Amino acid sequence: MPHPTALGLDQELQVAGIVPGPGWCPAPMATSSGASQTELSTAMGTHSRLTFLLLLLAFQAPGSFVRAAALLSLPRIVTVSEDAAPGTLVAKVTLACSNVSSNPRVTLAHVEPSSPFDRNVTLRSVEPGDPFNPIAISTNRTPASTFQAEITLRAGAALDAHRVNQYVLMLRVACQEEDEAEGQLFIRVMEAQVLHCAARFASTEGDVVQVPADVAPQTPLYTVVSSQLARELTFYLKNNDTPLVLTERGTVLAPASGFNPRHSTQVFRLEIVVMDRHGHNCSGAVTVEVLPSRHPQVNFTEPWRAVTVLEGTGPLEVVTQVHASGDNVRYVILAPATPSLFTIDAMTGEIRSAHRLDLERFPQAAHTQLLIQAYDKLNPTDHATVTLNITMKRMNQQAPRCTPSLYVSQVPETVPPGRTLVVLRCTDPASPSSSLHYAVEGAPASRSLFRMEGPQLQVNATLDYDSKAAAAVGFQFAATIVVTAGSQPPRSTHVPVLVTVTPVNEYTPVCPNDTAFTVLETAAFGTAVGRIAGTDRDYPPDSIKYSLEGGLGSAQPFSIDAHTGKIYVVGPLDYERQKSYRLTVRLTDNHNDLDPENQQSCLCDVAVRLQAVLNEAPVCTPEVLELRITSKPATRQPVTRLACQGSRDGATLSYAIIRGNEDRHFRLEGNTLFHVPNGLAEPRTFVLLVEVWSGPSVPRRSTTVMLVVHVVPRTTTVLPRTTVQRTTMWKEPLIITRTETTWSPPAWFVAALTVSGALLLAALGCTAQTLLQSARDRGKLLLDDREGVLGGGVPSGRMKRTGMLRIGELKSHEGGMAWLEAPGSSCPPVCSSWDLAEQRAGAPQRGKEERGHPDAGSLVQFDGRAQDPRTGRDYLFNSVTGVRRWV
């Protein structure tokens, strides 16, 4: 029965609307001291009833105020090892119900795996086969309204921390007549700290290995595989009743002596324990089944053999051979233990003599018994033996004797087949009347060249000195004549043969097919023209000496290298005098015969053609040309065609504008000049320089033509003002070519010239002094004549360089052309420097100068020639002093 005071409080709270009506369940709440309600009210004393009500709400027993089930201590995290066995308790969860007599139910509403290690796991879905059993409920009597929910692993559950390392369980609890409650439980799967062996190895039956009985000793048969290979592992056997060997690395090896080759299957079981350094271990078993060998056993066809060997058998000669059936068979001599006369090849079973068999030296060799064993290399226990009886038979050691015992000869390569080289005289000391057999032995290349006709050595094939086979053996063919007596055992004698083949000049040199060459007429001394490559089939091949027939002369300016056949230029060439040469070259072979005088030769005709070289520059007429055209818009129009003549051979001339073609108004196509309209709006004058050359000669000789083109647009009706001011006709300028010749004498010539000049000056001084003393009057008269000539014949103005018109002195002025005038001259632009001289010196002096004075011309050196533009007469001039003279 509730306490009266408490009951009154409940009724008051209910009336006030604080406490709900009947059926309301309080939340579970336990007091820490377990004091009853009466003791608490007594302790409160004189406190107000409201304070007591608050304390009652805080310490009231379970089931006072809430009406829903509860999962206590959730959410929380628990851990479980991945090697936990099925049925292992993972976690306990406490739940509370307000009704003590209720039967709560706890279910897994949701199981969510979380795997950061495996991205292929779906984290949203609930695994239908989660590793947990249905939750079991047990009653917890303290307090009476609480229960325990146990979460365990189901049967067959296999946790793997590398696949799923965390499970999130959503638990749902339902109490009778109460609201359901949910809570989360996090279960983390921890990596196991124990070893895991391979599944088949760790199973109850263990792993099984089958091997043949003839497997080689110490062959690896099985290796224990652990999933944790990085750790330091130790392997040991639980049972030691097996011939198999377990290594430190966990490898099972075949016995050291191999398996016994039985006809039935042998079974060996090994129980192996694997342990790491932390003491964790796993164990397993492996069964090795040894199957009967399918290979045939080693066996001899006969238990003993008898062999006869002749006395005198050389060392390492084959006496006999034994053979046993089976695989991987090897042979060894068992008795005598230290055989001194015979040896056996372990692979082939051949028995050879260790020394030369001689009964006087080895009397025990008359009868020898050998015990030979054959065994399987992979299974030495599989073996068989045979007894070999060797009997030595005494023989006559005297071989036939031959004369000569050595044959060395030298024959020419032209020796015919069938020629007898030597006749052997051989006898048999043991039986003079017995017949002898003759045969030739040696290398195949040498043996095929000789044959035996009884005791006669004959040539079987042509001994070609010029072949590669002869050169490979050094032109010496070696063979051996074997003379064998017909008695038993046969006895033979060897006669060495060495035949040296000598060369014979058999073939004539042959001229090459291409014997025509071309050379420039300006080729320098020593220039190579070409090469005559003759051939000769005699050995050494193409050993030829070259020479020109007729020797060297003016008509044949060529020579030839005697060893290489190269033709060189050794004289002057002139295309005008002779355009081609025909040479006769003699080809003579040498070093092709033992006799140096035995030589053969042939004559080859060689044609050498000269190629002309342009020595003169092209000539163009005229060299300066003035033109006037009217430009037609959008139409290419021809301006002029240059008239130029090239060299004598009619080579094609090339033309190019090198200066003055601004804005690409002109174009040359061959020798024709075209005007290309390019938006020319006003009249304009172009001075074009055109270079003309012929051929690819080096250095290139060319001529320059100057074209003065006045272009007037078609729309222009009034000529430019500059053209109206011109008062004289256009004078065609002339091109003046200045040639300077230099000469660099050698040093000795300079010294000799200096000495000679000094002596000449001394002699002239003496002569002048004598003449002055003897004919003073005559010298004075001569001096007066010279002064008159110099004073009146040559104007002083002519000693200066005047304004002579040259190419390049023509300049543009306001769209027209103007001539440069000489300084200080009042002559119009059309006047020449010769007119200036006539104006200054007067008509009498001009007439005298036209005639020219011999003394004045001898004192002046003229270095140029020009034409007076007014009179058209030619005159000579000095470009330094300006002095001129009519021609």
ABEGO torsion letter per residue (X at the ends): XBBAAAAAAAAAAAAAGABBBBGBBBBBBBBAAGBBAAAAAAAAEABBAAAAAAAAAAABBBGAABABBBBBGOBBBBBBBAABBBGBBABBBBBBBABAABBBBBBBABBBBBBAABAABBAABBBABBABBBBBBBBBAOBAABBBBBBBBBBGBBBBAAABABBBBBBBBBBBGBBBBBBBBBBBBBBBABBBBBAAAABAAEBBBBBBAABBBGBBABBBBBABAABBBBBBBABAABABBBBAAGBBBBBAAEBBBBABBBBBBBBBBBBBAAGBBBBBBBBBBBBBBABBBBBBABABBBBBBBBGBBBGBBABBBBBBEBGBBBBBAOBABBAABBBBAAAGBBBBABBBBAAABAAAABBBBBBBBBBAABAABBBBBBBBBBBBBBBABBBBBOBABBBBBBBAABBBGBBABBBBBBBAABAABBBBBBBBEBAAAAAABBBBEABBBBABBBBAABAAAAAAGGBBBBBBBBBBABOBBBBBBBBBBBBBBBBBABBBBBBABABBBBBAABBBGBBAEBBBBBBABOBBGBBBBBBBGEBBAABABBBBAAAGBBBBABBBBAAABABBBBBBBBBBBGABABAABBBBBBBBBBBBBBBBBABBBBBOBABBBBBBBBBBGBBBBABBBBBBBBAAGBBBBBBBABGBBGGABBBBEABBBBBBBGBABBBBBBBBBBBBBEABOBBBBBBBBBBBBBBBAABABBBAAAAABABBBBBBBBBBBBBBBBBBBAAAAAAAAAAAAAAAAAAAAAAAAAAAABAAAAAAAAAAAAAAAAAABBAAAABBBBBBBBGABBBBGGBBBBBBBBGBABBAABBAAAAAAAAAEAAAAAAAAAEBAAAAAABBBABBBBBAAAGBBBBBBAAAGBBBBX
